[in-house]
């Protein structure tokens, strides 16, 4: 257990493990976690709310319990049987890349990938933050982000190239409260859910261009995209300090963000053509096994 700051208060937090990341990579399980929220819920109740079969709901509840994300809180007699209630085991998580990277095979970083990540990653150290949207209603559009778990997957990839003993994941609301904008940052999520992305959006060579809520367009100098499965990985120099860099990993909808994260996990391939300065790749999410979820991607531009 550790402690992190959430909404200005110190709260107990669990360390993110590969098991937790794997469990939350499934969209249905993320929806179940949201449904439980700060309270508790039983399987049939959640199945009805999410329009799932009871069998499928039980399957996902078991996966979440096995990963240590939820736990049984109490039982209650109901008509037809006993309802077992579940609650979240922890309401906050933190990630230590140094511990994750110890369990990974040593990986040589190519010159182009090293240049792409610099100065976020230098001399084997992470010098910046992964910034995700707050899960609470926030920002001018009062939305809740649903992609915070993806920071763990990004951290696993970054952890192949560097170590850190610091807490390197922040909510966008924390960055605004501290006004700590002048740093290297990986911004996860689009302008609707991540207010720091919205602040720096126009500085990226591929950026969100829709002028009105819900901002469902991505534009480059070559094209404009509006499909929900389109995502972007982009890099630019920090507009407030040219010695620092900003990175964007986002999508038009959740599917697009998932695709962008999958592409980022193949960073050596994605950065193969990088030659310095601004850079971007537009990707499209693919459902290769037909289960309705993004499990691969293709580079569009």
KOLTOR-356533 format. One record per residue (C-alpha): x, y, z; residue in three letters. Coordinates in steps of 0.05 Angstrom, whole numbers, always signed. Example, Ala and Ser with C-alpha at 12.3 -4.5 7.8 and 13.67 -1.06 7.14 Angstrom:
<sites>
SITE, xx, yy, zz, zaba
SITE, +246, -90, +156, ala
SITE, +273, -21, +143, ser
</sites>
This chain:
<sites>
SITE, xx, yy, zz, zaba
SITE, +0, +0, +0, unk
SITE, +20, +72, -11, unk
SITE, -11, +141, -8, unk
SITE, -28, +188, -66, unk
SITE, -64, +255, -70, unk
SITE, -134, +252, -99, unk
SITE, -178, +315, -101, unk
SITE, -130, +348, -52, unk
SITE, -132, +292, +0, unk
SITE, -83, +237, +15, unk
SITE, -115, +168, +4, unk
SITE, -90, +97, +10, unk
SITE, -70, +68, -58, unk
SITE, -51, +0, -86, unk
SITE, +7, -8, -133, unk
SITE, -14, -24, -205, unk
SITE, +7, -95, -223, unk
SITE, +8, -128, -291, unk
SITE, -51, -170, -268, unk
SITE, -92, -107, -254, unk
SITE, -73, -77, -321, unk
SITE, -93, -142, -357, unk
SITE, -160, -146, -320, unk
SITE, -178, -73, -336, unk
SITE, -158, -80, -409, unk
SITE, -228, -107, -420, unk
SITE, -281, -53, -431, unk
SITE, -337, -92, -397, unk
SITE, -296, -100, -334, unk
SITE, -281, -25, -334, unk
SITE, -356, -12, -339, unk
SITE, -368, -58, -280, unk
SITE, -317, -21, -239, unk
SITE, -351, +45, -256, unk
SITE, -419, +15, -237, unk
SITE, -393, -6, -169, unk
SITE, -360, +62, -159, unk
SITE, -355, +87, -88, unk
SITE, -408, +40, -63, unk
SITE, -424, -34, -72, unk
SITE, -465, -76, -120, unk
SITE, -484, -148, -133, unk
SITE, -475, -186, -198, unk
SITE, -547, -190, -221, unk
SITE, -557, -116, -208, unk
SITE, -497, -97, -250, unk
SITE, -516, -147, -305, unk
SITE, -584, -113, -312, unk
SITE, -554, -43, -312, unk
SITE, -502, -61, -366, unk
SITE, -549, -107, -406, unk
SITE, -505, -168, -394, unk
SITE, -525, -240, -386, unk
SITE, -516, -264, -314, unk
SITE, -466, -316, -338, unk
SITE, -423, -263, -371, unk
SITE, -428, -217, -310, unk
SITE, -405, -272, -263, unk
SITE, -346, -287, -309, unk
SITE, -322, -214, -308, unk
SITE, -334, -207, -233, unk
SITE, -290, -268, -222, unk
SITE, -235, -238, -265, unk
SITE, -238, -173, -225, unk
SITE, -237, -210, -159, unk
SITE, -179, -254, -181, unk
SITE, -139, -191, -200, unk
SITE, -153, -161, -131, unk
SITE, -193, -103, -159, unk
SITE, -259, -120, -123, unk
SITE, -275, -159, -60, unk
SITE, -338, -187, -27, unk
SITE, -368, -138, +23, unk
SITE, -431, -173, +48, unk
SITE, -488, -219, +30, unk
SITE, -563, -206, +32, unk
SITE, -623, -252, +24, unk
SITE, -666, -234, -35, unk
SITE, -725, -267, -69, unk
SITE, -697, -327, -106, unk
SITE, -631, -332, -67, unk
SITE, -573, -296, -35, unk
SITE, -541, -234, -66, unk
SITE, -466, -225, -54, unk
SITE, -445, -153, -56, unk
SITE, -377, -129, -81, unk
SITE, -338, -65, -70, unk
SITE, -273, -38, -99, unk
SITE, -214, -62, -59, unk
SITE, -178, +3, -71, unk
SITE, -202, +69, -99, unk
SITE, -134, +93, -122, unk
SITE, -72, +62, -153, unk
SITE, +0, +83, -165, unk
SITE, +54, +58, -211, unk
SITE, +129, +50, -197, unk
SITE, +164, +40, -263, unk
SITE, +228, +19, -229, unk
SITE, +195, -43, -199, unk
SITE, +160, -61, -264, unk
SITE, +222, -54, -306, unk
SITE, +260, -102, -259, unk
SITE, +215, -158, -283, unk
SITE, +223, -141, -357, unk
SITE, +278, -164, -403, unk
SITE, +332, -113, -417, unk
SITE, +315, -76, -481, unk
SITE, +362, -36, -524, unk
SITE, +331, +28, -547, unk
SITE, +342, +49, -619, unk
SITE, +371, +117, -634, unk
SITE, +306, +142, -665, unk
SITE, +264, +119, -606, unk
SITE, +314, +150, -557, unk
SITE, +309, +216, -595, unk
SITE, +234, +212, -597, unk
SITE, +228, +202, -521, unk
SITE, +281, +254, -504, unk
SITE, +280, +292, -458, unk
SITE, +223, +254, -424, unk
SITE, +271, +195, -419, unk
SITE, +345, +211, -409, unk
SITE, +402, +170, -381, unk
SITE, +354, +115, -361, unk
SITE, +310, +161, -319, unk
SITE, +239, +185, -329, unk
SITE, +237, +261, -325, unk
SITE, +163, +278, -329, unk
SITE, +92, +256, -318, unk
SITE, +39, +213, -350, unk
SITE, -25, +256, -346, unk
SITE, -94, +225, -349, unk
SITE, -163, +256, -344, unk
SITE, -197, +256, -277, unk
SITE, -252, +204, -266, unk
SITE, -294, +258, -232, unk
SITE, -336, +309, -270, unk
SITE, -289, +366, -287, unk
SITE, -270, +418, -339, unk
SITE, -315, +463, -380, unk
SITE, -354, +404, -407, unk
SITE, -362, +369, -339, unk
SITE, -342, +300, -364, unk
SITE, -311, +239, -331, unk
SITE, -250, +206, -361, unk
SITE, -253, +130, -371, unk
SITE, -182, +117, -396, unk
SITE, -139, +126, -333, unk
SITE, -123, +51, -332, unk
SITE, -86, +60, -398, unk
SITE, -32, +99, -362, unk
SITE, -9, +32, -334, unk
SITE, +0, +3, -403, unk
SITE, +39, +64, -425, unk
SITE, +80, +59, -362, unk
SITE, +98, -13, -377, unk
SITE, +125, +8, -445, unk
SITE, +163, +68, -417, unk
SITE, +189, +23, -362, unk
SITE, +228, -17, -413, unk
SITE, +274, +43, -425, unk
SITE, +279, +77, -357, unk
SITE, +270, +74, -281, unk
SITE, +238, +120, -231, unk
SITE, +223, +118, -157, unk
SITE, +174, +175, -161, unk
SITE, +99, +176, -172, unk
SITE, +96, +194, -246, unk
SITE, +21, +191, -260, unk
SITE, -21, +253, -248, unk
SITE, -93, +273, -259, unk
SITE, -104, +333, -305, unk
SITE, -139, +367, -246, unk
SITE, -76, +360, -204, unk
SITE, -34, +392, -258, unk
SITE, -82, +451, -261, unk
SITE, -84, +459, -185, unk
SITE, -9, +460, -180, unk
SITE, -1, +499, -246, unk
SITE, +57, +451, -259, unk
SITE, +52, +456, -335, unk
SITE, +126, +468, -349, unk
SITE, +148, +396, -350, unk
SITE, +154, +337, -398, unk
SITE, +86, +304, -403, unk
SITE, +51, +246, -437, unk
SITE, -21, +268, -444, unk
SITE, -70, +210, -447, unk
SITE, -139, +224, -475, unk
SITE, -170, +278, -518, unk
SITE, -193, +349, -505, unk
SITE, -260, +327, -479, unk
SITE, -234, +286, -420, unk
SITE, -164, +314, -408, unk
SITE, -161, +389, -395, unk
SITE, -85, +390, -402, unk
SITE, -93, +361, -472, unk
SITE, -142, +417, -486, unk
SITE, -92, +469, -462, unk
SITE, -37, +445, -508, unk
SITE, -79, +414, -564, unk
SITE, -63, +466, -617, unk
SITE, +12, +457, -609, unk
SITE, +12, +385, -635, unk
SITE, +21, +371, -710, unk
SITE, -40, +325, -706, unk
SITE, -93, +355, -661, unk
SITE, -168, +356, -645, unk
SITE, -201, +406, -690, unk
SITE, -276, +403, -674, unk
SITE, -299, +470, -649, unk
SITE, -359, +446, -610, unk
SITE, -375, +392, -559, unk
SITE, -359, +334, -564, unk
SITE, -298, +352, -608, unk
SITE, -299, +289, -651, unk
SITE, -247, +308, -703, unk
SITE, -172, +298, -711, unk
SITE, -135, +339, -763, unk
SITE, -67, +337, -795, unk
SITE, -39, +377, -852, unk
SITE, -63, +322, -899, unk
SITE, -132, +301, -874, unk
SITE, -187, +306, -822, unk
SITE, -214, +244, -787, unk
SITE, -279, +233, -750, unk
SITE, -284, +157, -744, unk
SITE, -289, +133, -671, unk
SITE, -233, +82, -679, unk
SITE, -181, +133, -701, unk
SITE, -125, +149, -653, unk
SITE, -62, +191, -652, unk
SITE, +8, +189, -624, unk
SITE, +41, +258, -629, unk
SITE, +102, +294, -603, unk
SITE, +118, +368, -600, unk
SITE, +166, +415, -565, unk
SITE, +137, +446, -503, unk
SITE, +111, +515, -522, unk
SITE, +132, +544, -455, unk
SITE, +202, +513, -453, unk
SITE, +236, +487, -516, unk
SITE, +281, +442, -475, unk
SITE, +220, +400, -457, unk
SITE, +172, +358, -497, unk
SITE, +98, +340, -498, unk
SITE, +69, +275, -522, unk
SITE, -4, +260, -540, unk
SITE, -36, +191, -539, unk
SITE, -110, +198, -553, unk
SITE, -168, +178, -596, unk
SITE, -233, +207, -624, unk
SITE, -270, +157, -579, unk
SITE, -248, +104, -530, unk
SITE, -234, +55, -587, unk
SITE, -186, +105, -618, unk
SITE, -149, +116, -552, unk
SITE, -143, +41, -544, unk
SITE, -113, +37, -614, unk
SITE, -64, +93, -599, unk
SITE, -41, +58, -535, unk
SITE, -32, -8, -573, unk
SITE, +10, +29, -624, unk
SITE, +51, +62, -570, unk
SITE, +67, -7, -542, unk
SITE, +103, -19, -608, unk
SITE, +144, +44, -600, unk
SITE, +204, +20, -639, unk
SITE, +161, +10, -701, unk
SITE, +120, +74, -692, unk
SITE, +182, +118, -685, unk
SITE, +221, +84, -741, unk
SITE, +214, +146, -787, unk
SITE, +225, +198, -732, unk
SITE, +278, +249, -751, unk
SITE, +270, +302, -697, unk
SITE, +222, +356, -675, unk
SITE, +147, +348, -685, unk
SITE, +121, +280, -704, unk
SITE, +55, +242, -707, unk
SITE, +23, +177, -728, unk
SITE, -51, +168, -741, unk
SITE, -75, +97, -727, unk
SITE, -140, +59, -734, unk
SITE, -163, +7, -683, unk
SITE, -178, -63, -709, unk
SITE, -221, -118, -680, unk
SITE, -185, -180, -706, unk
SITE, -221, -234, -664, unk
SITE, -291, -207, -674, unk
SITE, -308, -195, -600, unk
SITE, -325, -122, -610, unk
SITE, -261, -95, -577, unk
SITE, -198, -65, -606, unk
SITE, -141, -116, -605, unk
SITE, -96, -89, -660, unk
SITE, -84, -28, -703, unk
SITE, -61, -3, -770, unk
SITE, -23, +60, -787, unk
SITE, -66, +107, -830, unk
SITE, -19, +166, -836, unk
</sites>
